[in-house]
Amino acid sequence: MGAAGRSGRGVWGRDGGCLPGPPLQRTPAGDRGVSEPGWPDEGGDGARDDELERRRDEFDEMVADAVAAIPRPYSEQLGSVAILTEDEPASGQQAPGTLLFGLYQGVPRTAWGATNAAIPSKITIFRRAHELAFPDPVARAERVRSTVLHEVAHHLGIDDATLQRIEAGRHEHR
């Protein structure tokens, strides 16, 4: 089953505002096929294309809201990070049998060199995994927020084990 992919719908800057990103581009069907069973086909007629665009726009808005809600001082440390949305991970980015909600690619701030030169980094948030796991829009928006914060934490040098300890501590105090 082929799926239309796309590259960089929106790119958000550190102030939470949407910056001009690359134009909407769709990868030809079949070039980035879906390996997970159960994902509906998204290609086809105009009505489905309109629905897909609506869902993409809603997802982009969820991500923009999540980026805008990143608290200071963390938001001030995102200067060189591009945050964008994709329909699904590219081939090789996702382990078989798993859902990938987001991906940080870059050098964490804690690993910067002596000159503190920022190396461009990228956070990608994947729409289809969120839609599949969270059909309810309210739950999906909450998960998008959590995913954005998780990937920002990686940019700040926080590893998965530390994030799990932090999350476990938050659940104990509820």
N, C-alpha and C positions, 0 to 999 in steps of 0.2 A: 504494500500500500504506500503510495507516494504522498508526500506532504509538502506543501509550499512553505519554505523557510523565508526568513527575511533578515536583513541586517540593519541593526541600529536605528530603530524607530525614533527614539529620542535619546539625547545625551544630556544628562543633568550635571550641573556644576555644583560647587560647594555651597552656593547660596540657596540651593534648592530650586532655582529657576531653570526652566528648560532652555538649553542653549541650542543653536542650530546644529543638528546632527546631519549625518549623511542622508541623502534622499532615500525614501522607501524603496527597497530592492527586494525582489523575491527570487529565491533560488529556484531554478526549474524543477518541476515535480520529479521525484526520483533521485535527485542529487543528494538530498538529505532525508532519506526515508526514515520512517518511524519504526524502531525495533520493538516497541512495547505493544503487545496485543491490547485491544480494547479502546484504542484511541480512534475517535471518529475521523473519517476522511474529511479533509478541509478544502479540497479542490473542487472545481466544478462550475456550476451555473452562477449567474449573476446574483440570485437571491442568497445563495450560500456565501458568495464573495462579500456581499453587503453585511451579512451577519458576522462573518469573520472579521471584517474591518471594525465593526461595532465592538466585538469582543476584544480586539487588539487595542482599540482606543480606551476602553474601560480599564484594561490591564495597565496600559501606559499611565493612566491617571492614578491608579492605585500605587504604582511605583513612584510617580512624582510626589504624591502625598506622603509616602513613606520617607522619601529623601528630604522633603521639606520639614518633616518632624524630627529629624536627627538633631539631638540636643547639642548645644555648645558644651564643651570645647571640641567635641568630636567632629562636628560639621566643619569647623575651621581647619581641620587637618586633611580635608579631601581635595585640596587644590589641584592635584594632577590626576585625579581619578575620574575616568569617564564611566558613567553608570548608564547602561542601556538595556533594552529588552530584546529578547529573541523568542521565537515560537518554541524552539527546542534546542538542546545541545547539538553541537556539530559531532560528526563521527569521531569516536575516540575520547570524547569528553565525559562520557557517562558509563559507569560500570553496568554490565548486563544485569537485568532484573531489578534495577534501582530507579528511583526518580531523582533527578537533579533539579533542585529549586533555584539554585544560584551558583555562581562561580566567580571567585576572585583570581585574577591573573595579574601578577606584578611582583614587586619587591616590597614586603611590609616595611613600614616606617622604622621599625626597630632594627632593620638590617641595612639602612642607608649608610653610605660611606661617610668618611670624616668630613667631607664638604657639605653633607646633608643635601646633596643634589637629588632632587626628586626625579625618579624614573617613572615615566608614564605607566599608570596602572589602569585596569579595567575591571569593573564589576558587571556581570551579566545576570539578569533575572529572567528565568524561563517561564513563559506563559502556560504552555500546555501541561506541565507537571502540576502547577498550581490549580488549574481548572480540573484536572483529573482527580486530584486528591481532595480538593475543597470545592464541591459544586455550589455550596452556599456562598453568595457574594460577600457576606459579612465575615464569615470565617476565612474566606480567601484573602480579603483585604488585610486581616490580622496576620495571616501567614506571610503575605508579601512584606508587611512591615517587619516581621521577625526575620525574614530572609535577608532583607536589605541590611538590617542591623548586624546580622551574623557575618555577612560579607564585608561590611565596614570594619567589624572587629578584626577580621583577618588582615585588612589593610593596616590596622593599628598594631599588628604583631601578636594578636591573641590567637592561640591555636585551638583546635577542636576540643581537646581535653579540658582546657581552662574554661572554654565556653560551656561545656557540659556541667562543670562544677558550679559555675555561676548560675546557670539555669536551675540546677537542682536546689541550690540555696534559695532562689526566688520562690520555688514551689513550696519549700518548707516553711516560709514565712507568710504564706497566704492564709 
